[in-house]
């Protein structure tokens, strides 16, 4: 079944951008999850096992949906992995795939010089809550706010907060960016906001149609929300605080619009791009200038 699914996916020329690199891994995740087997590695113990008729029908149905409807595997299995952790996902939220996972694994070092000093973190535009929850796992003494304008996203984030049993440290808040955060201060603010401009939206593969448009598309060539985030960041950052924002392919548009701001663009060992870092002082300078 794994061999057949891989061949079918390759023949269908699917797009792989939601957690798996190729047809084999897409098929592997889909099949193992369908059989209630660990989805992180191929279980050699069961390699020679025979599938029941019911199992075959279930898998074939999912393969058909993946090919003919171009539904990404995480939406078919309702599970996506981020920073080594499993998360519930459905079409109310984006599928986790941010390079923030690598930053979190590295405790935001070397830019964060003292990880033990972090007591408060904000994940702005949280979606499924994966970044917020991964931050809570990495910084066990920190309180984390997971903020999103979408009540649907907050509902999914709360599912994941309960799943990982971090209700006492991760708090999902429905808010239009900063609107419900008055008086709060954070040592780290991370944000993966909508940043896809209209032109890029028109070129996205069909798989992206299943994701909420409001979580992808932004006005002003993708920069409308990014600008609002930087402009008010100093109201919510501690004086030594750091702001990390992912803008993906809008990185060039960021540099073109704000050429006098010294964005630090981060590099990733495991792939990904378009994440910048600004300090408190840089955000203050930005807000004064703009």
C-alpha positions in Angstrom: 0.0 0.0 0.0 2.9 2.4 0.8 4.5 1.6 -2.6 1.3 2.0 -4.5 0.4 5.3 -2.7 3.9 6.7 -3.3 3.5 5.9 -7.1 0.1 7.4 -7.2 1.2 10.6 -5.5 4.2 10.9 -7.8 2.0 10.4 -10.9 -0.4 13.0 -9.7 2.3 15.7 -9.3 1.2 16.8 -5.9 2.6 19.7 -4.0 4.5 18.9 -0.7 4.7 22.0 1.5 2.8 21.0 4.6 5.3 19.0 6.7 6.5 16.3 4.3 9.2 16.6 1.7 8.1 14.1 -0.9 5.5 11.5 -2.0 7.0 8.7 0.1 6.8 10.6 3.3 3.4 12.0 2.5 2.1 8.5 1.9 3.9 7.1 5.0 2.4 9.6 7.3 -1.1 9.1 5.9 -1.0 5.3 6.0 0.6 4.9 9.4 -1.8 7.4 11.0 -4.7 5.6 9.4 -3.5 2.3 11.0 -3.0 3.9 14.5 0.7 3.2 14.2 3.5 5.7 15.2 3.7 8.3 12.5 7.3 9.3 13.1 9.0 6.2 11.7 8.3 3.1 9.6 7.6 0.2 12.0 9.7 -2.7 10.6 7.9 -5.1 13.0 4.7 -4.7 11.0 6.3 -4.5 7.5 5.0 -7.9 6.5 1.6 -7.6 8.0 -1.5 -7.8 5.9 -4.2 -5.1 5.9 -7.8 -5.9 6.5 -10.4 -5.1 3.9 -11.7 -2.2 6.0 -8.2 -0.8 6.5 -7.6 -0.9 2.7 -10.8 0.9 2.0 -10.0 3.6 4.5 -6.5 4.2 3.2 -7.7 4.2 -0.5 -10.4 6.7 0.4 -7.8 9.0 1.9 -5.4 8.6 -1.0 -8.2 9.5 -3.3 -8.9 12.7 -1.4 -5.3 13.6 -1.3 -5.0 13.2 -5.1 -8.4 14.4 -6.4 -9.1 17.1 -3.9 -5.5 18.1 -3.2 -6.2 18.0 0.5 -2.9 18.1 2.5 -2.2 15.0 4.6 -2.4 16.8 8.0 -6.0 17.8 7.3 -6.8 14.2 6.4 -5.3 12.8 9.6 -6.0 15.9 11.8 -2.5 15.8 13.0 0.7 17.8 12.3 4.1 17.8 13.9 5.9 20.9 15.0 9.1 21.1 17.1 8.9 17.4 17.7 5.3 17.6 19.1 2.0 16.4 17.6 -0.8 18.9 17.2 -4.5 18.6 16.2 -5.3 20.6 13.1 -8.2 21.0 10.8 -9.2 23.5 8.1 -9.9 26.2 10.7 -6.1 26.8 11.0 -2.9 26.8 9.0 -0.9 23.6 9.0 2.3 24.1 11.1 5.4 24.4 9.0 7.3 27.5 10.4 11.1 27.6 10.8 10.3 29.0 14.3 10.6 25.4 15.4 14.4 25.6 15.0 14.6 28.8 16.9 12.6 27.4 19.7 14.7 24.3 19.9 17.7 26.6 20.2 16.0 28.7 22.9 16.4 31.7 20.6 20.1 31.7 21.2 22.5 33.3 20.5 20.3 36.4 20.3 18.7 35.6 23.6 21.6 35.6 26.0 19.9 34.3 29.1 17.0 31.8 28.5 16.5 31.4 32.2 15.5 35.0 32.5 12.4 34.6 30.2 9.2 34.7 32.2 6.7 35.8 29.5 6.2 35.0 25.8 3.7 36.2 23.3 2.7 34.2 20.2 0.8 36.7 18.0 -1.4 35.2 15.3 -1.1 31.8 17.0 -3.4 29.6 14.8 -3.2 26.1 16.1 -1.2 27.2 19.1 1.8 25.2 18.1 4.4 27.9 18.5 3.0 29.0 21.8 2.9 25.4 23.2 6.4 24.6 21.8 7.7 27.8 23.6 6.0 26.6 26.8 7.8 23.3 26.5 11.2 25.0 25.8 10.8 27.6 28.6 9.1 25.7 31.5 9.1 28.7 33.8 7.5 31.1 31.3 3.9 32.1 30.9 2.8 32.2 27.3 -0.1 34.1 25.7 -1.4 32.6 22.4 -3.3 35.4 20.5 -5.5 35.2 17.4 -8.3 37.3 15.9 -10.1 34.1 14.8 -12.3 32.4 17.3 -12.0 29.2 15.3 -8.2 29.4 15.7 -8.6 30.0 19.5 -10.9 26.9 19.7 -8.2 24.8 18.0 -5.5 26.3 20.1 -7.4 25.3 23.2 -7.7 21.8 22.0 -3.9 21.6 21.7 -3.4 23.4 25.0 -5.5 20.7 26.7 -3.8 17.9 24.6 -0.4 19.0 25.9 -1.7 19.7 29.4 -0.3 23.2 29.6 -3.5 25.0 30.6 -1.7 26.6 33.6 0.9 28.3 31.5 -0.5 28.8 28.0 -3.5 31.1 27.6 -5.4 31.5 24.4 -6.7 35.0 23.9 -9.0 36.3 21.1 -7.6 39.6 20.1 -7.2 41.8 17.0 -3.4 41.9 17.3 -2.7 44.1 20.4 -6.3 45.1 21.2 -6.9 42.9 24.2 -3.3 42.9 25.6 -3.3 46.3 27.4 -0.8 46.4 30.2 1.0 43.1 29.3 4.8 42.9 28.9 6.8 40.1 27.2 10.4 39.1 27.1 9.9 37.5 23.7 7.3 38.2 21.0 7.0 35.8 18.1 4.6 36.2 15.3 3.8 34.3 12.1 1.1 36.7 10.8 -0.7 36.6 7.5 1.9 38.0 5.0 1.0 36.7 1.5 0.3 39.4 -1.0 -2.4 39.2 -3.6 0.0 38.4 -6.4 1.6 35.5 -4.6 -1.9 34.2 -3.4 -2.8 33.8 -7.1 0.2 31.5 -7.7 -0.2 29.2 -4.7 -0.6 25.5 -5.4 -4.2 24.0 -5.0 -3.3 22.5 -1.6 -3.3 26.0 -0.1 -7.0 26.5 -1.1 -7.9 24.3 1.9 -6.2 26.6 4.4 -8.1 29.7 5.8 -7.4 32.6 3.4 -7.5 35.1 6.3 -4.5 33.3 7.9 -2.5 33.7 4.7 -3.4 36.9 2.9 -2.6 40.4 4.0 -3.1 43.8 2.3 -0.3 46.2 1.3 1.7 43.5 -0.6 1.5 41.3 2.5 2.8 43.9 4.9 -0.2 45.4 6.5 -0.2 43.4 9.7 3.6 43.2 9.9 3.7 47.0 10.0 1.1 47.1 12.9 3.1 44.5 14.8 6.4 46.5 14.6 4.8 49.9 15.3 3.3 48.9 18.7 5.8 46.2 19.8 7.6 48.5 22.3 4.3 48.9 24.2 4.4 45.2 25.0 8.1 44.3 25.0 10.3 44.5 28.1 13.3 46.9 27.5 15.6 43.8 26.8 12.8 42.1 24.8 13.1 40.7 21.3 10.6 40.6 18.4 10.8 37.7 15.9 8.5 37.9 12.9 8.1 35.5 10.0 7.3 37.0 6.6 8.3 34.2 4.2 8.6 35.3 0.6 7.6 38.9 1.6 11.1 39.4 2.9 12.1 41.4 -0.2 9.0 43.6 0.1 9.9 44.3 3.8 13.4 45.5 2.8 12.1 47.6 0.0 9.4 49.3 2.1 11.6 50.0 5.1 15.2 50.3 3.7 16.5 52.3 6.7 15.6 49.6 9.3 18.4 47.2 10.1 16.4 44.0 10.1 18.4 41.0 11.2 17.4 38.1 8.8 17.9 34.7 10.5 19.4 31.7 8.8 18.2 28.1 9.4 20.1 24.9 9.3 17.0 22.8 8.6 15.4 25.0 5.9 13.1 28.0 5.9 13.6 31.7 5.4 12.0 35.1 5.8 12.2 35.5 9.6 13.6 38.8 11.0 14.6 39.9 14.5 14.3 43.4 16.0 15.3 44.5 19.4 13.2 46.8 21.6 15.4 49.8 20.6 15.0 49.0 16.9 11.2 48.8 17.3 11.2 52.1 19.1 13.2 53.7 16.3 10.9 52.2 13.7 7.8 53.5 15.4 9.3 57.0 15.7 10.3 57.0 12.1 7.1 55.6 10.7 
